[in-house]
Amino acid sequence: MVKGKVRWRRFGRALRFAVARTIFCPILRIIIFKPHYIDYHIVNKHRSGAIIIANHQSIIDPFLVNIPLRRQIHYLVSDSNMRGWLSKIFFGMFGSIPKSKALSDFAAIKRAFRIVREGGIVGLFPEGQNSWDGATQPLRPETAKLIKRFGVALFMAKLHGSHFVLPRWGHGLRRGLITIHYHKIYSEEEVARHSVTEIARQMEQRLRHNEYTSQQQRRAPYGGRYRAEFIEQFLFLCPICLKAQTIYSRRHSIYCKDCGLLATLNQQGLFQSGGLTSFSTLYDWGQWQRSCWRTQLQQIQSQKMAALLLVDNPVRLALGYRNRPLSPLAEGRLELYPTYLALRVSNEAAAEDQSRTFDIQMIEGNNVQHREILEFYYKRALYSFWIKQEVHNAYKWHLSIDLLREILRH
């Protein structure tokens, strides 16, 4: 009876994968240049359960990694991607496993464990989210523990170029070269033999990647009509005047409202000469932005100033939990101060009931959904802030909250 259920589940997974592959793979091959795959046969030769990890550069990565493989990869994905019925159908076709951020999710882990024990493949992005600047982010510590617990073979897919085809801050595809190289990191016996610390160290070394470092050498072109537009969804600090929220883009160029032209993106995704900034890549600007903004926040904290750091208006607040549909709660002006976040409701009659303040140190699971939504858990409830502007930057809120939490801990 049990074997019969296992066979039916395998058949169901294979059928869903066949349908999804038939529909979506030709579309991906048409809208971007055919990806170049290296050594994918090492995964296809493996017949038993396995885990495959990958660096996360773009939202199209999960689909690209699975194209040359005979079996479906069941990715652990944020449950926020599956709140609507249409998204549930879409991700369900690809066998995705919804998992809550910042909360323990035994049901998701149990489902993933069952899949690998039945000979399936589970996919993990140890960074937890796709990169804004093309560089590998710090890996989540629980990933190595999960791999050790599952005790199956570990593979890796290393992506090059997907950040330039569809950057997280960008709108629209830029056709160009994507290379995906598959590696076998550990066999089942080697996973059992190595410690969690050794597995974590090996993953960090293997997944480390910077798109801009390799692009400066290979200079692969990536076509696009407006290469720099919406880059202010990531960049918010001017390197000349050091002011926040003054950056805007137009076609291929980046400007400051006070300083003028800062930089222009060429077809290789690199900054060309002619602007005020000395940065050669988006990664360099992003690293400087993080460091400079942290210094500014630290100075304000040390002076015990109750300064208004950031503001956006209007912002819509919704309340939820895990992958349940969000319930609209209020709309108003979002403000960040050194020790708390506040939503000031514009409707004075309802302000007392609907205004919210959040202690920075009590915020958990701070992250950006899509590009424009800031989400976090506060006292076990999920709060979702949708910035209702033509060009929005939820990243600056996410970064500021993280930096303030670091500063307040020390």
JOJO-V244493 format. One record per run of one state. SS is the DSSP state (hx for helix, st for strand, lp for the rest). FROM is the first residue (numbers start at 0). TO is the last residue. Records with the same first field share a line. If there is no record, write none. Layout:
SS->FROM-TO + FROM-TO
This chain:
lp->0-0 + 31-34 + 38-39 + 44-48 + 54-59 + 66-71 + 82-83 + 93-95 + 99-104 + 117-119 + 124-133 + 135-140 + 150-151 + 160-160 + 165-177 + 186-186 + 193-194 + 207-208 + 218-229 + 233-235 + 237-242 + 244-245 + 250-251 + 256-258 + 265-269 + 272-280 + 302-306 + 320-325 + 337-338 + 345-346 + 354-354 + 369-371 + 378-379 + 387-393 + 409-409
hx->1-30 + 40-43 + 60-65 + 78-81 + 84-92 + 105-116 + 141-149 + 161-164 + 187-192 + 195-206 + 210-217 + 230-232 + 281-301 + 347-353 + 359-361 + 394-408
st->35-37 + 49-53 + 72-77 + 96-98 + 120-123 + 134-134 + 152-159 + 178-185 + 209-209 + 236-236 + 243-243 + 246-249 + 252-255 + 259-264 + 270-271 + 307-319 + 326-336 + 339-344 + 355-358 + 362-368 + 372-377 + 380-386
